[in-house]
């Protein structure tokens, strides 16, 4: 049975590679049959059937079904427990779907699918995905110049304090505000904040970043990203209360964020989950605190701030933090661990 299946999928990929596809996928054409054989050995017969039908007959329903099957496998457990063959299967399915999108002129959808393949797929077909993204991006690129007189900034308006407070958790900006230090030297940062494990906002240190203007320019973003899938935080996006094991400098490039910080010493009072995968996350929803279930939270001291464009926030390891985007937002995190001799 396996030998018959192998001949079948080999024929399907030979036929697919000889057709006049607009996207070249040399690795998929060369390794597709071998990959499908490996998937079948792990019980993926239904996936193989759908993927073969997509490659052989150009069936869009079969292509999307195969992608959904692989997607389910990627979410069958912790990421490190997912078999690598299913990550490659997801990449394969994304290429099949994207090829059909391109043939139908659906370039934006093709780019979305290809980006998902890059984000969630394996390494085997990455060169094909990268090449396909480059080609589809070139096909989809809008060359028309926008009106030079219009305001093309991504974030334009200023926020009213009353408007901000209405969207924040109770007691926000009423306790201790995170210290803000302009032009803080490296020596001063290490001596006063890093060694003591204290948060601080460093201002006036990002003015030279080209991203400060480019990432707030819709024309620039459209030119370099176009229809690509990229992470952008919209107004109201919330990162629930959690902590990270590393040092972190959060650089706010575009937009504003509200951030609340609790020291690591208050971990017990913040009711972390007991499950291994969630033990760095709090059960407490700061936007709707259940004081009956979590009575210790209400009176805890915290530091908070509104992180403005061009500012960096140092978050020490294990400090609990809650983040809410107040505008459309781009930020960059720099994580690092202590050096061990």
N, C-alpha and C positions, 0 to 999 in steps of 0.2 A: 504493500500500500504506500509506504513512504517513497519507494523508488518511482511509482507512478505519479505521486504528487510532485516529486522533484522534477520529473520530465515536464509535467504540466506547467509548473510555475516558470521553468526555464524557457519554455516556449512563449509564455505570456510576456516575459520581460524582453525576449528577443523581438517579439512583434512590437512591443511598446517602443523599444529603442530604434526600430527601423521607420517608425512613423514620423511625420513632419511636426514633432513637438516644438513649441516655441521656447520651452525651457530645456536646456541640456542638463542631464543628470548622469554623468559618466559612472560615478560610484554606484548609484542605484542600479544602473543597467548591468554593471559587472558583478555586483555583490547581492543583488535583490533575491535571486533564487536561493543562494546560500543562506541569507537571512531568513527567508520564509521557511526553509527547512529547519533552521534552529528554533524558530517560533513554534512550528508544529511539534517538535520534540518536547516542548514545554506545555503542550496541551492546547496550543492556540489554533486549532483546526478551523474554527469559525472565522478568525481573523484572516488566515491564509486564503480561505475561500473568497472573502470579500475583497481582499487586496488584489488577488489574482483577477477577479472580475473587473476591478477598477483599472488595472493595468491593461488587460486584454480587450475589454469592451468599452472602456471610457465611461463606465457607469458612475454618475455622480452620487447616487444613493449608496452604492456599495463603497465608494471611497470614503464618504462621510461616516458610514456605519463602522468601517474599519478604524477610522480615527477615534470614534467614540469608544470602541472596544479597548484600544490601546490606552486611552485616557482613563478608563476605569481601572486598568491594571496599574497605572501610575499612582492611583489613589487607593490601592488595596491595603496599604500599610505605611509605616514610616518610610521616608524617601530612601534611606540607606538599605532597606530590605527589598526594594523593587529590583527585579532581575534586569540587568543591563540590556538583555535582548528586547525587553518591552519598551525601553527608552528608544532603541533603534527602530522598533516597530512604529512608535509614534512619529518619529521623523519620516519614515517611509510613507505613512498615511498622509502626513501633512504635504509631502511633495506631490502625492497623487491628487489630493484635493486642490492644491494650488495650480497644478497643471490644467485642470479642468476649469478653474476660475479664470485663468489667463486666456484659455481658448474661447471663453464666453465674454471676454472683455471686462471681467470683474477684477480689476487690478488692485483696488483697495482691499478687497476681501482676500485676494491672494497674498498680499503682503502681511495681513493680519495672521493668516494661517502659517506662513513661513516663519514669522517671528515667534509664534507659539512653538513651532518645531525647534527653533534655536534655543528657546528658554527651557523647554521641558524635555526635549529629545536627547538622544545619545550622541556619541562622538563619530560613529561610523559614517554618517551621511552629512556631517557638518559642512564639508566643502561644497556639496551640492546645494545645501540650503543657503550658504553664503553667496554662492554664484547666482542662485535664483533670485535672491533678494536684490542683488546688484542689478540684475537685468530688469526685473519688474519695476524697481525704483526708477531706472532710467526711462522705462516706457511710461511711467505714471507721472514723471516730474512735470510740474507746472512751470512753464517758462515765462508766463505773463508777469509783467512787473505790476506791482500794486500801486495804488495812488500814493505818491510820495508826500502828499499833504495831509493824509489821514493819520490818526494816532493808532499805531499798530503795536502798542505795548500789550503784553499779556495781562499784566496787573496794573491798573491805573488809579483806582479810587482809594482815598484815604478812609480809614474806619473811624466811626464815632465810638467813644468809650462806652456809652450806654448800650450801643448795639453789640459791642464785643461782650460786655458782662452778661447780657441776656443769654448768650450761647455757651457760657462757661459753667463748670461745676460750682456748687455753693462754696462760699468763702474765698473764691479766687481773687487774687491781687489784693488781699486784705491782711495777709500775714507778713512773712519775710520775703522780700523781693531779692532775687539772685543778684549778687554784686556785679556791677558792670565796670570794666576797666578798659579805657581807651589806650591803644598803643602799648599794651603790656609786653614787656620784654620776655624772652625765653627764660632768662635767669629768674625774673620775678614770678613768672608762671610756675616754674619748678619749685621755687622756695616757698611761695605763699599758698599755692593751691594744689599742685600735683602731689607733693610729699604729704600734705595733710589730708588729701582726699576730699577737697571741697570744690563744689561747682563754681564756675565763674563765666561771665559773658565777656568775650574779648571783642571790642569794637575797633573800628578804624584799621582793619588789617586785611580787608578784601577789596579795597578800591581798585587795585591793579588787576583784578581778575577779569579777563575778557568776558567770562560767562555772566558777569553782573549786568551787562547790557545785551549781550547776544541772546541769552536765554529768556529775556523779557521782550524779544522782538519776534512778532508773529511771522514776519517775512523770513527771517533767518531760520526759525524752527521749521517752517514749511519747506524751505529749501533743503535743509540737511536731514530732516526726518520725514517730511511728507506724510504718507499714510502708514508709517511704521508704528509698531506697538511699543510705547515707552511708558514708564511709570510716572504719572503726574498726580499730585495730591490736589483734589478739588476742595472748595470751601466746605468745611464741616467734616473732612476726613479725620477720623480719630484712630490713634494707636492706643489701645487700652493699657492700663497700668501693668508694667513689667520691669524686669531688670536684665542687664546683660553682663557677662563675665569679664568684659574688656573695658579698657579706657575708650572714651569716645569723644571726639570733637565734632559737633553737629554744626555745619556751616550753612547758613541760610542765604541762598543765592537770589531767589526771587520770592516775593510774598512774605507773609508773616505767620508765625505759629505761637500758640499758647502752650507752655510747658510747665508741668508741676513735678516737683522732685521730693522724694522722701528718702532719708538716709537708710543705708543697709541695716542699721541697728533696729529699725522698726519692722523688719520682715514679718515677725510673728503677728504683729497687730494688723498687717495688711492681708492676712488670710490667703497665703499662696495655695495653689492647687497641690494636691498630694501626688498626682500622677507624674511619672518621670518626665514625660514630654512637656508638661505644663507647669513644672514646679517653679519656673521663673516668671510666672504670670499670676496676678492677683485675681481672686474671685470677685473682688469689689468693682462694681460699676460706678465710677465717680460721678457720672451724669445722673445716676438714679440710685443713690446709696440706700440699701436696705438696713436701717439701723437696728432692726430687731435681730437680723441674722449676723450683722457685722458691727456690734456695738462699740468696738474699740476705735473705729476709724474716725468718727466725728471730731474728736478732740486732739487728734494727732497734729503736731507741728510739721509744716512743710515749707519749702521755698518754691516760688513760681516766678514766671516772667512772660513777657511777650517778646519773642525773638524776632528782631527786625531784619530787613534786608541788609546784607553786609556785615552781620554779626555772627560770631562763633560761640557756641555754648560747650563748655567742658563738662561732661557727665562722668563722674568717677565710677569705677567698677562696682557692681551690685547696688547702685543707687536706683531706686524705683522711679520710673518716670511715665507720665501720661502726656500725650501730645495731641493737640487739635489744630488743624490747619484753619486759619482765619480767612485766608484768600487762596486762590490757586497758587500752588507752591512748588518750587524746586529747591531741594537741599541736598547736601552731600555729607555723608558720615565718614569720618576717619577713625577706624578702630585699630587698637594695638594692645599687646599684652606686655606685662612686665618681663624684662630680660632675666633669665635664670642662668646662673653660672654652673 
